Amino acid sequence: MTLKKQLIGLSLALMLVPAVSFAQDAKSGEAKNGTVSAYDKESRMVTVKGKDWEQKAKVSSDDAKGKADLLKADTKVKVMFDDRGGGDVRVKTIEGR
């Protein structure tokens, strides 16, 4: 193998490392602190905003009934999302802060 091919391979590998680690962080399901900005009872969609992010996600019917007080606008919450792919994002857990 020539030095040129080795350098190209090494540079491609180094470029992929941040992309792979970012994908792992997005799917790791770590809890995020945010504020509920909107909630639609009909579709059970909640919009949660953080300092530098915003996420719309569907809330389970059990959480919609049992945690209705947390789904009001301007409520500070700690939320964990479950990205099921294809734009289908669900609330895994939600609790007050």
Sequence and secondary structure as in RCSB ss.txt:
>XXXX:A:sequence
MTLKKQLIGLSLALMLVPAVSFAQDAKSGEAKNGTVSAYDKESRMVTVKGKDWEQKAKVSSDDAKGKADLLKADT
KVKVMFDDRGGGDVRVKTIEGR
>XXXX:A:secstr
  HHHHHHHHHHHHHHHHHHHHHHHHHS   EEEEEEEEETTTTEEEEE SS EEEEE  HHHHHHTGGGGSTT 
EEEEEEEE STT EEEEEEEE 
